[in-house]
Amino acid sequence: MRIGLPCAETLQGGSVKAWILTVLVSVFMFQLLRTVGLRAFSMASETYTSGTHSAAFVTCPNDTVAKDLARGIVEKKLAACVNIVPAITSVYEWQGKIEEDSEVLLMIKTRSSKVPALAEYVRSNHPYEVAEVISMPIDQGNPPYLKWIGDVVPE
């Protein structure tokens, strides 16, 4: 007794191969479509409004200043994450002269609404006379990551 499978006598030569191929493709396609569907549902269920979050950039004279600022920014919930990028070279004009310095870059992920408070914190705790604090709105990204930023940084 065979359950669900046609007996060999009912299938003609070429149709056996076609039937086997159809079953194999169906099994593989089901798994592929299931994976794609779950991923699409996950991404679609987490909505993000462009510009809600920002990436801000701050340059620091050394690792010590960078780590102190980064820790303070995260502890005060002004950002969810601060990446410290070592060993950048900055070329800029300052007081009429072209300068070149080694610096450390902070890459800060936060809510756009927190950028003014972030800039104030940096100005108050940074050794530079004119601290660099610039930001750009985040247009798109990984929805779970963007949700995490929003969960960590209160409005």
Salt bridges, closest charged atoms under 4 A:
GLU120 OE1 - ARG123 NH2 2.75
ASP151 OD2 - LYS147 NZ 2.91
GLU155 OE2 - ARG111 NH1 3.69
